[in-house]
Amino acid sequence: MDDVLTLSRRREEAAPSVHHHRGTSWKEHRCGPCPRSHDVQMPKRVRVPDVMVVTERPSGKITDQVPVVVAEVLSRDTRSIDLVDKWEEYAAFGIAQYWVLDPERRTLRLLRLVDGAWEETHLLDSDNDTAVVTVGDHGSVQLDLGEILGG
């Protein structure tokens, strides 16, 4: 897996602790945080995902690459934008997976794009807090909600 994980500066502290299924972290697969956040040029606007995985390290601040995975960390200020506006825009842009972390509700919702609509593949919560997630043809990652939320 040679993908690149980029974090928006405001969300570096919320970066998920994600492990490649074989027990190595994405960071060990050149998926460490980029030194700066990157914006994604969408058809109608530029967006700054909290976390995104792209196949090549962006050369500038704005990339037109379609991310493999985009993750958003919900907050009171961004909840409606992340769950309505970005939900629709990311689907229209063809992003394969959308992960939505809700620290307040202590959930991580994993969605994949199927025929232009989001389909939930996993819901991590207090009853089911780990999952091995296949990321397209990029391999699998182990997610642990407790580690992601910091305990």
KOLMILUM-108475 format. One line per 2 residues: their letters; for each residue x, y, z of N, C-alpha, C, CB. Coordinates in nm, 3 decimals, always signed. Glycine has a CB too. Example, Ala and Ser with C-alpha at 12.3 -4.5 7.8 and 13.67 -1.06 7.14 Angstrom:
BEGIN
AS) +1.319,-0.569,+0.780,+1.230,-0.450,+0.780,+1.320,-0.330,+0.780,+1.131,-0.447,+0.905 | +1.285,-0.225,+0.708,+1.367,-0.106,+0.714,+1.290,+0.003,+0.787,+1.408,-0.060,+0.572
This chain:
BEGIN
MD) +0.085,-0.116,+0.000,+0.000,+0.000,+0.000,+0.090,+0.123,+0.000,-0.097,+0.000,+0.122 | +0.090,+0.200,-0.107,+0.176,+0.317,-0.118,+0.099,+0.448,-0.115,+0.257,+0.309,-0.243
DV) -0.020,+0.446,-0.063,-0.102,+0.566,-0.060,-0.047,+0.665,+0.041,-0.247,+0.532,-0.028 | -0.094,+0.789,+0.032,-0.047,+0.897,+0.118,-0.164,+0.946,+0.201,+0.015,+1.012,+0.035
LT) -0.144,+0.952,+0.332,-0.245,+1.002,+0.424,-0.216,+1.149,+0.448,-0.245,+0.922,+0.558 | -0.313,+1.236,+0.424,-0.294,+1.379,+0.451,-0.397,+1.423,+0.554,-0.306,+1.464,+0.322
LS) -0.355,+1.511,+0.642,-0.441,+1.559,+0.749,-0.455,+1.709,+0.740,-0.387,+1.518,+0.887 | -0.575,+1.759,+0.763,-0.587,+1.903,+0.771,-0.521,+1.946,+0.902,-0.737,+1.951,+0.763
RR) -0.460,+2.060,+0.905,-0.388,+2.105,+1.024,-0.478,+2.109,+1.147,-0.327,+2.241,+0.999 | -0.605,+2.145,+1.130,-0.693,+2.156,+1.245,-0.733,+2.020,+1.298,-0.816,+2.236,+1.210
RE) -0.703,+1.914,+1.227,-0.745,+1.781,+1.270,-0.629,+1.686,+1.293,-0.837,+1.722,+1.168 | -0.505,+1.735,+1.298,-0.392,+1.646,+1.319,-0.407,+1.566,+1.447,-0.264,+1.725,+1.322
EA) -0.464,+1.627,+1.551,-0.479,+1.557,+1.678,-0.582,+1.445,+1.669,-0.519,+1.654,+1.786 | -0.666,+1.447,+1.567,-0.771,+1.347,+1.555,-0.737,+1.241,+1.451,-0.903,+1.413,+1.518
AP) -0.613,+1.238,+1.407,-0.573,+1.142,+1.305,-0.597,+1.000,+1.354,-0.425,+1.160,+1.267 | -0.661,+0.920,+1.274,-0.691,+0.785,+1.320,-0.567,+0.700,+1.333,-0.789,+0.719,+1.227
SV) -0.570,+0.614,+1.433,-0.467,+0.514,+1.450,-0.511,+0.396,+1.365,-0.446,+0.474,+1.602 | -0.458,+0.387,+1.246,-0.503,+0.290,+1.148,-0.387,+0.196,+1.117,-0.554,+0.359,+1.019
HH) -0.415,+0.068,+1.117,-0.311,-0.030,+1.092,-0.346,-0.114,+0.971,-0.291,-0.119,+1.214 | -0.248,-0.130,+0.882,-0.261,-0.218,+0.768,-0.291,-0.357,+0.824,-0.131,-0.217,+0.678
HR) -0.372,-0.434,+0.759,-0.418,-0.562,+0.810,-0.304,-0.655,+0.849,-0.505,-0.629,+0.709 | -0.190,-0.643,+0.787,-0.077,-0.729,+0.822,-0.005,-0.681,+0.946,+0.019,-0.738,+0.705
GT) -0.061,-0.582,+1.015,-0.004,-0.539,+1.142,+0.087,-0.418,+1.133,+0.070,-0.649,+1.201 | +0.106,-0.363,+1.016,+0.189,-0.245,+1.004,+0.099,-0.124,+0.982,+0.291,-0.259,+0.888
SW) +0.143,-0.010,+1.029,+0.060,+0.109,+1.015,+0.069,+0.165,+0.874,+0.103,+0.216,+1.117 | -0.030,+0.245,+0.839,-0.025,+0.313,+0.710,+0.102,+0.395,+0.699,-0.148,+0.402,+0.689
KE) +0.147,+0.451,+0.812,+0.267,+0.534,+0.811,+0.386,+0.456,+0.757,+0.296,+0.587,+0.951 | +0.394,+0.328,+0.792,+0.503,+0.244,+0.745,+0.490,+0.215,+0.596,+0.507,+0.115,+0.824
HR) +0.377,+0.248,+0.538,+0.356,+0.230,+0.395,+0.353,+0.364,+0.324,+0.225,+0.152,+0.369 | +0.434,+0.458,+0.371,+0.441,+0.592,+0.316,+0.308,+0.665,+0.328,+0.483,+0.587,+0.170
CG) +0.233,+0.634,+0.432,+0.104,+0.698,+0.452,+0.107,+0.790,+0.573,-0.005,+0.593,+0.469 | +0.221,+0.842,+0.606,+0.229,+0.935,+0.715,+0.169,+1.068,+0.675,+0.372,+0.953,+0.761
PC) +0.140,+1.151,+0.774,+0.084,+1.282,+0.742,+0.178,+1.363,+0.653,+0.055,+1.359,+0.870 | +0.121,+1.431,+0.557,+0.199,+1.524,+0.476,+0.236,+1.642,+0.565,+0.119,+1.572,+0.349
PR) +0.342,+1.714,+0.531,+0.384,+1.826,+0.615,+0.284,+1.940,+0.621,+0.514,+1.877,+0.567 | +0.190,+1.943,+0.531,+0.086,+2.048,+0.535,-0.045,+1.987,+0.488,+0.126,+2.171,+0.446
SH) -0.153,+2.055,+0.518,-0.282,+2.004,+0.473,-0.296,+2.030,+0.323,-0.399,+2.071,+0.551 | -0.386,+1.957,+0.263,-0.410,+1.971,+0.120,-0.558,+1.990,+0.097,-0.358,+1.849,+0.041
DV) -0.589,+2.074,+0.002,-0.726,+2.098,-0.037,-0.756,+2.012,-0.160,-0.751,+2.249,-0.067 | -0.882,+1.977,-0.178,-0.924,+1.899,-0.293,-1.010,+1.988,-0.382,-1.002,+1.770,-0.249
QM) -0.969,+2.001,-0.508,-1.046,+2.078,-0.604,-1.162,+1.992,-0.651,-0.958,+2.124,-0.724 | -1.282,+2.027,-0.606,-1.403,+1.956,-0.645,-1.464,+2.031,-0.763,-1.505,+1.944,-0.524
PK) -1.563,+1.977,-0.828,-1.620,+2.047,-0.943,-1.671,+2.189,-0.913,-1.732,+1.966,-0.998 | -1.735,+2.210,-0.798,-1.795,+2.341,-0.770,-1.720,+2.422,-0.666,-1.936,+2.322,-0.725
RV) -1.627,+2.361,-0.592,-1.558,+2.432,-0.484,-1.436,+2.353,-0.441,-1.650,+2.455,-0.365 | -1.359,+2.414,-0.356,-1.243,+2.348,-0.296,-1.283,+2.305,-0.155,-1.117,+2.442,-0.293
RV) -1.249,+2.182,-0.118,-1.278,+2.130,+0.015,-1.147,+2.090,+0.083,-1.375,+2.010,+0.008 | -1.146,+2.097,+0.216,-1.031,+2.054,+0.296,-1.079,+1.941,+0.387,-0.969,+2.174,+0.378
PD) -1.064,+1.816,+0.345,-1.106,+1.706,+0.433,-1.019,+1.703,+0.558,-1.098,+1.570,+0.358 | -1.076,+1.655,+0.669,-0.997,+1.641,+0.791,-0.886,+1.540,+0.770,-1.087,+1.599,+0.909
VM) -0.918,+1.429,+0.705,-0.820,+1.325,+0.672,-0.854,+1.275,+0.533,-0.820,+1.207,+0.778 | -0.751,+1.252,+0.452,-0.777,+1.190,+0.322,-0.659,+1.102,+0.285,-0.802,+1.296,+0.213
VV) -0.688,+1.000,+0.205,-0.585,+0.913,+0.152,-0.590,+0.929,+0.001,-0.606,+0.764,+0.196 | -0.474,+0.963,-0.056,-0.462,+0.978,-0.201,-0.352,+0.884,-0.249,-0.432,+1.126,-0.240
TE) -0.352,+0.855,-0.378,-0.257,+0.759,-0.430,-0.119,+0.818,-0.455,-0.309,+0.701,-0.558 | -0.110,+0.950,-0.469,+0.020,+1.016,-0.489,+0.027,+1.139,-0.402,+0.041,+1.053,-0.638
RP) +0.145,+1.168,-0.349,+0.162,+1.287,-0.267,+0.132,+1.410,-0.353,+0.306,+1.294,-0.206 | +0.039,+1.495,-0.309,+0.007,+1.615,-0.387,+0.129,+1.705,-0.401,-0.109,+1.693,-0.321
SG) +0.145,+1.763,-0.518,+0.262,+1.849,-0.542,+0.238,+1.992,-0.494,+0.297,+1.850,-0.690 | +0.115,+2.033,-0.482,+0.083,+2.167,-0.436,-0.020,+2.162,-0.326,+0.034,+2.255,-0.551
KI) -0.063,+2.279,-0.284,-0.163,+2.286,-0.176,-0.299,+2.231,-0.220,-0.178,+2.431,-0.128 | -0.332,+2.248,-0.348,-0.460,+2.201,-0.400,-0.434,+2.085,-0.496,-0.538,+2.316,-0.471
TD) -0.509,+1.977,-0.478,-0.497,+1.862,-0.567,-0.630,+1.836,-0.635,-0.450,+1.737,-0.490 | -0.624,+1.784,-0.756,-0.747,+1.744,-0.823,-0.762,+1.592,-0.823,-0.750,+1.797,-0.967
QV) -0.674,+1.523,-0.748,-0.686,+1.379,-0.733,-0.816,+1.345,-0.660,-0.565,+1.321,-0.657 | -0.879,+1.238,-0.700,-0.994,+1.189,-0.626,-0.939,+1.102,-0.513,-1.095,+1.107,-0.719
PV) -0.960,+1.142,-0.387,-0.908,+1.062,-0.276,-0.968,+0.921,-0.274,-0.936,+1.132,-0.143 | -0.890,+0.827,-0.223,-0.937,+0.690,-0.205,-1.033,+0.686,-0.086,-0.818,+0.593,-0.183
VV) -0.996,+0.756,+0.021,-1.077,+0.765,+0.142,-1.075,+0.909,+0.190,-1.025,+0.669,+0.254 | -1.190,+0.958,+0.235,-1.198,+1.087,+0.303,-1.263,+1.060,+0.438,-1.278,+1.194,+0.218
AE) -1.207,+1.122,+0.543,-1.267,+1.111,+0.676,-1.292,+1.251,+0.731,-1.175,+1.030,+0.773 | -1.404,+1.266,+0.795,-1.439,+1.392,+0.860,-1.466,+1.366,+1.006,-1.562,+1.459,+0.792
VL) -1.420,+1.457,+1.092,-1.444,+1.451,+1.235,-1.553,+1.552,+1.266,-1.312,+1.480,+1.318 | -1.668,+1.502,+1.310,-1.781,+1.590,+1.335,-1.758,+1.677,+1.458,-1.908,+1.509,+1.352
SR) -1.807,+1.798,+1.451,-1.809,+1.888,+1.565,-1.940,+1.967,+1.556,-1.683,+1.984,+1.567 | -1.971,+2.040,+1.659,-2.095,+2.121,+1.654,-2.093,+2.217,+1.537,-2.114,+2.199,+1.786
DT) -1.975,+2.273,+1.508,-1.962,+2.372,+1.402,-1.969,+2.312,+1.262,-1.833,+2.446,+1.417 | -1.928,+2.185,+1.245,-1.919,+2.127,+1.111,-2.018,+2.016,+1.083,-1.782,+2.075,+1.089
RS) -2.095,+1.973,+1.183,-2.183,+1.857,+1.168,-2.271,+1.865,+1.043,-2.271,+1.843,+1.291 | -2.343,+1.974,+1.025,-2.436,+1.981,+0.911,-2.360,+1.987,+0.778,-2.528,+2.103,+0.924
ID) -2.247,+2.055,+0.775,-2.167,+2.060,+0.652,-2.116,+1.921,+0.617,-2.048,+2.159,+0.668 | -2.063,+1.850,+0.717,-2.007,+1.716,+0.693,-2.113,+1.614,+0.656,-1.931,+1.669,+0.815
LV) -2.232,+1.626,+0.715,-2.336,+1.525,+0.693,-2.433,+1.559,+0.581,-2.413,+1.505,+0.819 | -2.430,+1.681,+0.530,-2.520,+1.717,+0.420,-2.438,+1.761,+0.299,-2.618,+1.831,+0.464
DK) -2.371,+1.874,+0.309,-2.300,+1.929,+0.194,-2.189,+1.837,+0.144,-2.241,+2.064,+0.230 | -2.097,+1.801,+0.234,-1.984,+1.717,+0.192,-2.032,+1.578,+0.153,-1.879,+1.708,+0.304
WE) -2.132,+1.527,+0.222,-2.191,+1.396,+0.191,-2.225,+1.390,+0.042,-2.318,+1.370,+0.279 | -2.297,+1.490,-0.005,-2.340,+1.494,-0.145,-2.223,+1.522,-0.239,-2.448,+1.600,-0.164
EY) -2.137,+1.616,-0.203,-2.024,+1.653,-0.289,-1.926,+1.539,-0.305,-1.953,+1.775,-0.233 | -1.894,+1.470,-0.197,-1.798,+1.359,-0.204,-1.853,+1.246,-0.291,-1.765,+1.307,-0.064
AA) -1.982,+1.220,-0.281,-2.043,+1.117,-0.367,-2.037,+1.159,-0.514,-2.191,+1.091,-0.325 | -2.072,+1.283,-0.541,-2.070,+1.332,-0.680,-1.930,+1.332,-0.738,-2.128,+1.473,-0.687
FG) -1.828,+1.353,-0.654,-1.688,+1.356,-0.698,-1.632,+1.216,-0.719,-1.601,+1.432,-0.596 | -1.701,+1.115,-0.669,-1.658,+0.976,-0.691,-1.561,+0.922,-0.588,-1.597,+0.965,-0.823
IA) -1.556,+0.983,-0.469,-1.470,+0.932,-0.363,-1.525,+0.798,-0.318,-1.462,+1.033,-0.242 | -1.440,+0.696,-0.315,-1.486,+0.558,-0.293,-1.534,+0.532,-0.151,-1.375,+0.463,-0.326
QY) -1.469,+0.595,-0.051,-1.508,+0.570,+0.087,-1.512,+0.700,+0.165,-1.412,+0.471,+0.153 | -1.611,+0.711,+0.253,-1.629,+0.827,+0.338,-1.644,+0.776,+0.481,-1.755,+0.914,+0.295
WV) -1.554,+0.817,+0.567,-1.556,+0.776,+0.707,-1.594,+0.897,+0.791,-1.418,+0.716,+0.752 | -1.691,+0.880,+0.880,-1.742,+0.991,+0.960,-1.723,+0.956,+1.108,-1.891,+1.019,+0.927
LD) -1.632,+1.029,+1.173,-1.605,+1.009,+1.314,-1.685,+1.109,+1.395,-1.453,+1.022,+1.344 | -1.762,+1.059,+1.491,-1.842,+1.144,+1.579,-1.790,+1.126,+1.722,-1.995,+1.110,+1.569
PE) -1.696,+1.212,+1.766,-1.639,+1.197,+1.900,-1.743,+1.211,+2.011,-1.530,+1.300,+1.921 | -1.844,+1.294,+1.990,-1.947,+1.314,+2.092,-2.028,+1.187,+2.115,-2.039,+1.429,+2.052
RR) -2.066,+1.121,+2.006,-2.144,+0.997,+2.017,-2.055,+0.874,+2.024,-2.238,+0.985,+1.899 | -1.923,+0.895,+2.008,-1.824,+0.787,+2.012,-1.856,+0.680,+1.908,-1.817,+0.725,+2.152
TL) -1.873,+0.726,+1.781,-1.900,+0.634,+1.671,-1.810,+0.667,+1.553,-2.047,+0.640,+1.630 | -1.787,+0.567,+1.472,-1.719,+0.584,+1.344,-1.802,+0.509,+1.241,-1.570,+0.532,+1.348
RL) -1.855,+0.584,+1.148,-1.940,+0.529,+1.042,-1.858,+0.519,+0.915,-2.068,+0.615,+1.020 | -1.850,+0.401,+0.857,-1.772,+0.378,+0.735,-1.868,+0.352,+0.621,-1.673,+0.260,+0.752
LR) -1.854,+0.433,+0.517,-1.944,+0.425,+0.403,-1.864,+0.403,+0.276,-2.030,+0.552,+0.391 | -1.924,+0.335,+0.181,-1.862,+0.320,+0.049,-1.962,+0.364,-0.056,-1.815,+0.173,+0.025
LV) -1.908,+0.412,-0.166,-1.991,+0.462,-0.274,-2.033,+0.346,-0.365,-1.916,+0.571,-0.356 | -2.164,+0.328,-0.379,-2.219,+0.223,-0.464,-2.322,+0.287,-0.555,-2.282,+0.106,-0.379
DG) -2.296,+0.287,-0.685,-2.389,+0.345,-0.783,-2.429,+0.488,-0.746,-2.514,+0.259,-0.794 | -2.331,+0.567,-0.702,-2.355,+0.708,-0.674,-2.418,+0.739,-0.539,-2.440,+0.764,-0.778
AW) -2.439,+0.636,-0.456,-2.499,+0.657,-0.324,-2.413,+0.591,-0.216,-2.644,+0.601,-0.320 | -2.418,+0.646,-0.096,-2.340,+0.592,+0.016,-2.411,+0.472,+0.076,-2.317,+0.698,+0.124
EE) -2.332,+0.366,+0.098,-2.380,+0.244,+0.163,-2.293,+0.221,+0.286,-2.376,+0.121,+0.065 | -2.355,+0.204,+0.401,-2.278,+0.181,+0.524,-2.219,+0.041,+0.523,-2.366,+0.203,+0.650
TH) -2.087,+0.032,+0.547,-2.022,-0.098,+0.553,-1.992,-0.139,+0.697,-1.893,-0.096,+0.472 | -1.965,-0.043,+0.782,-1.934,-0.070,+0.923,-1.983,+0.048,+1.007,-1.781,-0.094,+0.945
LL) -2.023,+0.015,+1.130,-2.050,+0.117,+1.230,-1.976,+0.074,+1.356,-2.205,+0.134,+1.257 | -1.872,+0.150,+1.390,-1.798,+0.121,+1.512,-1.857,+0.204,+1.625,-1.646,+0.150,+1.495
DS) -1.885,+0.137,+1.737,-1.941,+0.204,+1.854,-1.898,+0.127,+1.978,-2.097,+0.214,+1.845 | -1.959,+0.154,+2.092,-1.918,+0.088,+2.216,-1.943,-0.063,+2.213,-1.990,+0.149,+2.334
DN) -2.039,-0.109,+2.135,-2.068,-0.253,+2.126,-1.981,-0.325,+2.024,-2.212,-0.273,+2.090 | -1.935,-0.254,+1.925,-1.856,-0.312,+1.816,-1.747,-0.211,+1.782,-1.946,-0.347,+1.689
DT) -1.633,-0.220,+1.849,-1.535,-0.111,+1.840,-1.413,-0.140,+1.752,-1.487,-0.078,+1.975 | -1.409,-0.255,+1.683,-1.299,-0.282,+1.592,-1.352,-0.338,+1.462,-1.197,-0.379,+1.654
AV) -1.275,-0.320,+1.356,-1.312,-0.375,+1.225,-1.188,-0.382,+1.137,-1.423,-0.289,+1.157 | -1.187,-0.481,+1.050,-1.090,-0.487,+0.942,-1.164,-0.439,+0.819,-1.029,-0.633,+0.923
VT) -1.113,-0.332,+0.758,-1.183,-0.266,+0.649,-1.101,-0.278,+0.521,-1.210,-0.119,+0.683 | -1.164,-0.325,+0.416,-1.100,-0.331,+0.285,-1.113,-0.195,+0.219,-1.162,-0.443,+0.195
VG) -1.001,-0.143,+0.171,-0.998,-0.012,+0.107,-0.973,-0.034,-0.042,-0.888,+0.081,+0.171 | -1.081,-0.064,-0.114,-1.071,-0.090,-0.257,-0.968,-0.197,-0.286,-1.036,+0.037,-0.333
DH) -0.881,-0.171,-0.382,-0.774,-0.265,-0.414,-0.643,-0.225,-0.347,-0.754,-0.274,-0.566 | -0.652,-0.146,-0.240,-0.535,-0.096,-0.168,-0.503,-0.179,-0.044,-0.557,+0.048,-0.128
GS) -0.575,-0.287,-0.020,-0.550,-0.369,+0.098,-0.654,-0.345,+0.205,-0.412,-0.341,+0.153 | -0.623,-0.392,+0.325,-0.714,-0.380,+0.438,-0.646,-0.307,+0.552,-0.763,-0.519,+0.484
VQ) -0.726,-0.244,+0.635,-0.675,-0.175,+0.753,-0.755,-0.220,+0.874,-0.682,-0.020,+0.737 | -0.687,-0.224,+0.989,-0.752,-0.256,+1.115,-0.786,-0.124,+1.184,-0.660,-0.346,+1.207
LD) -0.912,-0.104,+1.219,-0.955,+0.016,+1.289,-0.997,-0.021,+1.430,-1.071,+0.086,+1.213 | -0.958,+0.061,+1.526,-0.995,+0.041,+1.665,-1.047,+0.174,+1.717,-0.873,-0.012,+1.751
LG) -1.177,+0.180,+1.743,-1.241,+0.306,+1.782,-1.179,+0.363,+1.910,-1.391,+0.285,+1.802 | -1.146,+0.279,+2.006,-1.084,+0.326,+2.130,-0.952,+0.396,+2.103,-1.063,+0.210,+2.226
EI) -0.869,+0.339,+2.015,-0.742,+0.402,+1.981,-0.764,+0.533,+1.904,-0.656,+0.306,+1.897 | -0.861,+0.532,+1.814,-0.888,+0.652,+1.736,-0.933,+0.766,+1.825,-0.993,+0.624,+1.629
LG) -1.018,+0.735,+1.922,-1.070,+0.838,+2.012,-0.978,+0.866,+2.130,-1.206,+0.797,+2.063 | -0.869,+0.792,+2.137,-0.773,+0.818,+2.243,-0.812,+0.757,+2.376,-0.755,+0.965,+2.260
G) -0.873,+0.641,+2.373,-0.902,+0.570,+2.498,-1.040,+0.550,+2.518,-0.849,+0.638,+2.612
